[in-house]
Structure formats: structure tokens, C-alpha cells
């Protein structure tokens, strides 16, 4: 999480949002309190904090949340794709190929202004998104700047570093339950399940992540009671820990003089 806070500071500097590093860390961690909102969109609260405390417009800062989500999907997909070379799981292959295509299309849409505008026009016709479409259109230059080759490369490097720590943490959960799986297998099944849950836009991928992880582990003869314990442990050390930490950080940031 701290590595991702450093990544956020990189993005802030790119769009000339200059704040103390301590504030940057507190803002990033505060947004984690909203991680259980649909697709994590509640993390846009960081834009509100930036406006209230530092005077930066929401239109200028909110694209960072979407760019962060892009990296949070791309890094695990790259790791899983690499590991699939050594341990092929068909469901994971299909999921990763589909997601890579989606991310590529999203990147191209941002880099080509005419295509970006066409997508915004489509979004403006959807009643629930109509009021946001104009703000997104105004933020095109910010989106474009945050997806330059140099920033993408630096952001991806930090994202891969953060995800690599997740790889180790996930493996240690399986070790704690005396399951003799390779780190390659544990990464593929858990990352794929989390990614699958994430793209459903359900809060924290709840339900979908658990069902897909259960199916993949049950195929290898793991008992359902043990799978349930693994799922709970992974949720505790990831989503719930992040949420609790987010509330603490929010309190610290809002009471900070």
C-alpha cells in the first residue's frame, strides 16, 4: 500500500498537484476506507480531500483514481500471464487475454482524442452518467498526461513491485494452512479470482471472488472448510485490513492541522 502511495505522488507531480508527502500518504490510505464501494469508485473521495484541504479542482484530480485502477489491473495480469507459461489454467488464460484486450482498448481510447470524445458522447446518453460526462471531457488533458509512455512505465514498475509483495503474502497464507502448492499456482488462482471479482464492479468483488476461488481450489482436492478459511484469511489481510487502515488514516487526515 505504501508503494502505491508513492505511485500516487508520482501521478500528482505529473499533473502539478504539489502537496507534502505525508499528506499524500494519508490521502491515499484514507481513500482505502471506500474500497468496498462498487468498482472502488468511492476512492474518488481523495479528490474531495484535495479540493477541501489544498484547493485543487476535482476535475483536475479525479482521473488519477481511474489511472490507478488501470495499473492495479495491469500489474496482476502481467504477473499471472507470466506464471501461466509455467502452469496453464484455461480459465485464467481466457480471463487474462480478455482483460489485456480491454486494457489495451482503454489505453488507445485515452491516447486518441477523437475516440475519447466519441466514448464521452455515448456516456452522455446514459442518464446515470450524463452529469459526469462533461467533467470527464474537461479532464482529457489530465488523462492524456497520466498515460504518457514515461509515466506508464514508472507507474507500472511501482505497481509490479506492490503486486509482487501480494504474491508473497498470498503464498504465505497457503503455507500457514499447510498446503503444499507452488507460489506460481497460488498466485494464478487467487489473482485470477480477485481480478474476476473486480471486473464485475461489485463492491470488493464480493461473492464472485469467493466462488471462483472455491472452484479453482476444490478442483485440486482442497476441502471446502479449508477453502473457506483461506478465503476469510485473504479477505482479512487485504480488503478488511485496508478498509480499517483507511478509516484510521481518514481520522488522522481530517483532524490534522
Secondary structure as the mmCIF struct_conf table of DSSP 4:
data_model
#
loop_
_struct_conf.conf_type_id
_struct_conf.id
_struct_conf.beg_label_comp_id
_struct_conf.beg_label_asym_id
_struct_conf.beg_label_seq_id
_struct_conf.end_label_comp_id
_struct_conf.end_label_asym_id
_struct_conf.end_label_seq_id
HELX_RH_AL_P HELX_RH_AL_P1 UNK A 2 UNK A 14
TURN_TY1_P TURN_TY1_P1 UNK A 15 UNK A 16
HELX_RH_AL_P HELX_RH_AL_P2 UNK A 21 UNK A 31
HELX_RH_3T_P HELX_RH_3T_P1 UNK A 32 UNK A 34
TURN_TY1_P TURN_TY1_P2 UNK A 35 UNK A 36
BEND BEND1 UNK A 37 UNK A 37
HELX_RH_3T_P HELX_RH_3T_P2 UNK A 38 UNK A 44
HELX_RH_AL_P HELX_RH_AL_P3 UNK A 45 UNK A 54
HELX_RH_AL_P HELX_RH_AL_P4 UNK A 58 UNK A 61
TURN_TY1_P TURN_TY1_P3 UNK A 62 UNK A 62
HELX_RH_AL_P HELX_RH_AL_P5 UNK A 63 UNK A 84
TURN_TY1_P TURN_TY1_P4 UNK A 85 UNK A 86
BEND BEND2 UNK A 87 UNK A 87
HELX_RH_AL_P HELX_RH_AL_P6 UNK A 90 UNK A 111
HELX_RH_AL_P HELX_RH_AL_P7 UNK A 113 UNK A 124
TURN_TY1_P TURN_TY1_P5 UNK A 125 UNK A 125
BEND BEND3 UNK A 126 UNK A 126
HELX_RH_AL_P HELX_RH_AL_P8 UNK A 127 UNK A 138
TURN_TY1_P TURN_TY1_P6 UNK A 139 UNK A 139
HELX_RH_AL_P HELX_RH_AL_P9 UNK A 140 UNK A 146
TURN_TY1_P TURN_TY1_P7 UNK A 147 UNK A 147
BEND BEND4 UNK A 148 UNK A 148
HELX_RH_AL_P HELX_RH_AL_P10 UNK A 149 UNK A 176
TURN_TY1_P TURN_TY1_P8 UNK A 177 UNK A 178
HELX_RH_AL_P HELX_RH_AL_P11 UNK A 183 UNK A 198
TURN_TY1_P TURN_TY1_P9 UNK A 199 UNK A 201
HELX_RH_3T_P HELX_RH_3T_P3 UNK A 203 UNK A 205
TURN_TY1_P TURN_TY1_P10 UNK A 206 UNK A 207
HELX_RH_AL_P HELX_RH_AL_P12 UNK A 208 UNK A 218
TURN_TY1_P TURN_TY1_P11 UNK A 219 UNK A 221
HELX_RH_AL_P HELX_RH_AL_P13 UNK A 224 UNK A 235
HELX_RH_PI_P HELX_RH_PI_P1 UNK A 236 UNK A 240
HELX_RH_AL_P HELX_RH_AL_P14 UNK A 241 UNK A 254
TURN_TY1_P TURN_TY1_P12 UNK A 255 UNK A 255
#
